[in-house]
């Protein structure tokens, strides 16, 4: 008689790999009310949807203009999603939550509730 191995030795079949981390860069112009609002809005969204798996770097283009080279920043505030691919850019104060979620690939749009 062969004893059955205990079920605890097997990994559950529905186990999913950890979600990919997000690498975000926010380009702002000083600590204006628009810049402050944009940073606050993005942090609130990230804390809600990406808790523990995002890195947000805030770059003041007045204080660190060299960091904008190659990024093609045409307006500020600008949020760039570096990872996961595809890279995306979102411009504005990030108050349009649906647009930010869509830009971060966290929401499919108004019809995703189906």
Order of alpha helices (4+ residues) and beta strands (2+ residues): beta-alpha-beta-beta-beta-alpha
